[in-house]
Amino acid sequence: MADDRFEIAPNLISEAEWQARLDADAYRILRKHGTERAGTSPLNYEKREGRFICAGCGQALFSSATKYESGSGWPSFWAAMDEAVETTTDRSHFMTRTEVHCARCEGHLGHVFPDGPAPTGARFCINGAALKFEPEA
């Protein structure tokens, strides 16, 4: 299970420790840059107010206020929380995309595309298995 905080730097956690902390899908996505099949995440249908946190380290990543239905089959958001995510260039699968990862544990979350709604125009297309949902109290 994900901890709310790291006791040590995330880059010092061994692969065996990551495997023990995460379920198989979360490990494959967060640590091995995998993806889930479109339309398979229960978080696609999450409509309550709250926040979406990293399944690896518990960092708050996205507010439910920025979630929208993109039709892509993955939970989508038009903005991330301040300083919660970082991006890198992903040149895998014979294409160039912008990868999104957790700023704290560096876990792969998904990708961001420039075809989202106002006000940002961004579509953060995120694997549901990389997230957990915390409803507002």
VOPAGU-2260 file (C-alpha; in pm, 1 decimal, decimal comma):
REM VOPAGU-2260
SITE   aa  ch    i         X         Y         Z
SITE  MET   A    0       0,0       0,0       0,0
SITE  ALA   A    1     112,0     354,5     -65,0
SITE  ASP   A    2     246,8     553,0     226,2
SITE  ASP   A    3     142,9     914,1     280,8
SITE  ARG   A    4     510,7    1008,4     296,2
SITE  PHE   A    5     842,5     858,8     205,2
SITE  GLU   A    6    1069,0     788,1     498,2
SITE  ILE   A    7    1360,8     790,7     255,6
SITE  ALA   A    8    1413,7     935,3     -91,2
SITE  PRO   A    9    1202,1     750,7    -351,5
SITE  ASN   A   10    1507,4     680,5    -567,3
SITE  LEU   A   11    1649,8     474,4    -279,8
SITE  ILE   A   12    1351,8     237,5    -274,3
SITE  SER   A   13    1444,5     -90,5    -440,9
SITE  GLU   A   14    1236,9    -253,9    -713,6
SITE  ALA   A   15    1148,6    -530,6    -466,9
SITE  GLU   A   16    1019,3    -270,6    -220,3
SITE  TRP   A   17     814,3    -101,5    -493,9
SITE  GLN   A   18     664,1    -438,3    -586,2
SITE  ALA   A   19     572,1    -499,0    -221,7
SITE  ARG   A   20     412,6    -152,0    -187,2
SITE  LEU   A   21     204,3    -161,3    -506,2
SITE  ASP   A   22     -46,6    -398,6    -661,6
SITE  ALA   A   23      58,1    -554,8    -993,8
SITE  ASP   A   24    -120,2    -301,0   -1218,0
SITE  ALA   A   25       6,2       1,4   -1025,7
SITE  TYR   A   26     361,9    -137,2   -1029,3
SITE  ARG   A   27     350,8    -203,8   -1404,4
SITE  ILE   A   28     224,2     148,0   -1475,0
SITE  LEU   A   29     406,2     358,9   -1215,7
SITE  ARG   A   30     744,7     187,0   -1223,1
SITE  LYS   A   31     756,7      24,1   -1570,5
SITE  HIS   A   32     577,0     295,2   -1773,5
SITE  GLY   A   33     287,4      68,8   -1865,4
SITE  THR   A   34     -69,3     163,2   -1946,1
SITE  GLU   A   35    -411,3      18,7   -1873,0
SITE  ARG   A   36    -670,3     -68,4   -2132,8
SITE  ALA   A   37    -898,8     222,9   -2217,5
SITE  GLY   A   38   -1228,7     221,6   -2029,7
SITE  THR   A   39   -1117,9     -17,4   -1754,8
SITE  SER   A   40   -1063,3     220,9   -1462,8
SITE  PRO   A   41   -1345,2     272,1   -1212,3
SITE  LEU   A   42   -1204,3     624,3   -1166,6
SITE  ASN   A   43   -1342,8     714,0   -1510,2
SITE  TYR   A   44   -1683,2     727,4   -1340,9
SITE  GLU   A   45   -1579,1     901,0   -1017,5
SITE  LYS   A   46   -1792,2    1215,3    -983,0
SITE  ARG   A   47   -1756,0    1301,9    -612,5
SITE  GLU   A   48   -1563,5    1603,6    -489,7
SITE  GLY   A   49   -1216,1    1522,6    -366,9
SITE  ARG   A   50    -866,7    1469,6    -491,6
SITE  PHE   A   51    -679,9    1209,4    -689,8
SITE  ILE   A   52    -352,5    1103,0    -529,1
SITE  CYS   A   53     -52,5     904,5    -647,7
SITE  ALA   A   54     -97,8     532,3    -580,9
SITE  GLY   A   55     277,4     509,8    -524,0
SITE  CYS   A   56     343,3     777,8    -265,1
SITE  GLY   A   57      14,4     945,7    -170,6
SITE  GLN   A   58      99,6    1287,1    -316,8
SITE  ALA   A   59    -209,3    1489,5    -414,5
SITE  LEU   A   60    -201,9    1524,4    -794,6
SITE  PHE   A   61    -539,7    1635,1    -933,3
SITE  SER   A   62    -851,4    1799,0    -792,3
SITE  SER   A   63   -1192,1    1663,7    -889,5
SITE  ALA   A   64   -1272,8    2022,6    -993,7
SITE  THR   A   65   -1041,5    1977,5   -1295,6
SITE  LYS   A   66   -1167,8    1631,5   -1400,1
SITE  TYR   A   67   -1375,1    1604,2   -1716,0
SITE  GLU   A   68   -1501,3    1341,7   -1959,5
SITE  SER   A   69   -1261,6    1344,2   -2254,4
SITE  GLY   A   70   -1398,8    1035,2   -2425,3
SITE  SER   A   71   -1047,6     887,9   -2426,9
SITE  GLY   A   72   -1124,4     602,3   -2186,5
SITE  TRP   A   73    -886,3     725,2   -1915,5
SITE  PRO   A   74    -945,9     967,0   -1628,2
SITE  SER   A   75    -877,0    1312,5   -1772,6
SITE  PHE   A   76    -801,6    1645,7   -1611,5
SITE  TRP   A   77    -744,0    1993,6   -1752,3
SITE  ALA   A   78    -488,2    2085,7   -1482,7
SITE  ALA   A   79    -268,4    1924,9   -1219,5
SITE  MET   A   80    -225,5    2057,9    -867,2
SITE  ASP   A   81      61,4    2306,1    -822,4
SITE  GLU   A   82     403,5    2138,3    -833,3
SITE  ALA   A   83     245,8    1790,0    -814,5
SITE  VAL   A   84     356,8    1656,7   -1152,1
SITE  GLU   A   85     652,3    1691,6   -1384,6
SITE  THR   A   86     681,4    1612,7   -1752,4
SITE  THR   A   87     940,1    1460,0   -1982,9
SITE  THR   A   88     953,0    1383,7   -2352,6
SITE  ASP   A   89     845,7    1026,8   -2433,1
SITE  ARG   A   90     966,8     898,8   -2770,3
SITE  SER   A   91     846,3     540,0   -2729,5
SITE  HIS   A   92     614,8     358,3   -2971,3
SITE  PHE   A   93     741,9     556,0   -3274,8
SITE  MET   A   94     583,7     883,9   -3158,8
SITE  THR   A   95     669,2    1185,7   -2946,3
SITE  ARG   A   96     443,8    1258,7   -2648,3
SITE  THR   A   97     471,7    1444,0   -2319,5
SITE  GLU   A   98     488,9    1199,2   -2030,6
SITE  VAL   A   99     345,6    1299,4   -1692,2
SITE  HIS   A  100     497,6    1164,2   -1372,9
SITE  CYS   A  101     458,5    1226,5   -1001,0
SITE  ALA   A  102     693,5    1501,5    -885,8
SITE  ARG   A  103     758,9    1319,3    -557,5
SITE  CYS   A  104     812,7     951,7    -645,2
SITE  GLU   A  105     868,2     993,8   -1020,1
SITE  GLY   A  106     602,5     731,1   -1096,2
SITE  HIS   A  107     465,4     726,9   -1452,7
SITE  LEU   A  108     106,3     854,7   -1456,0
SITE  GLY   A  109      20,4     895,6   -1824,1
SITE  HIS   A  110      55,8    1173,2   -2081,5
SITE  VAL   A  111     -61,8    1529,4   -2139,1
SITE  PHE   A  112    -194,1    1647,5   -2475,0
SITE  PRO   A  113    -278,2    1998,1   -2605,8
SITE  ASP   A  114    -638,6    1913,8   -2700,4
SITE  GLY   A  115    -817,9    1967,7   -2371,7
SITE  PRO   A  116   -1082,5    2218,9   -2267,3
SITE  ALA   A  117   -1048,4    2577,3   -2148,3
SITE  PRO   A  118    -907,1    2730,3   -1944,8
SITE  THR   A  119    -575,7    2545,1   -2001,2
SITE  GLY   A  120    -628,7    2352,7   -2323,6
SITE  ALA   A  121    -450,6    2057,9   -2161,2
SITE  ARG   A  122    -574,9    1699,6   -2142,8
SITE  PHE   A  123    -393,1    1507,6   -1872,1
SITE  CYS   A  124    -476,5    1150,6   -1976,6
SITE  ILE   A  125    -393,8     950,4   -1663,4
SITE  ASN   A  126    -393,4     578,0   -1586,8
SITE  GLY   A  127    -650,4     508,9   -1315,0
SITE  ALA   A  128    -430,7     236,8   -1161,5
SITE  ALA   A  129    -167,4     506,8   -1094,7
SITE  LEU   A  130    -420,6     698,1    -883,7
SITE  LYS   A  131    -631,6     662,8    -573,3
SITE  PHE   A  132    -929,6     880,7    -493,2
SITE  GLU   A  133    -979,2    1061,1    -162,7
SITE  PRO   A  134   -1331,3    1202,8    -129,0
SITE  GLU   A  135   -1371,8    1538,2      39,5
SITE  ALA   A  136   -1451,0    1500,2     408,8
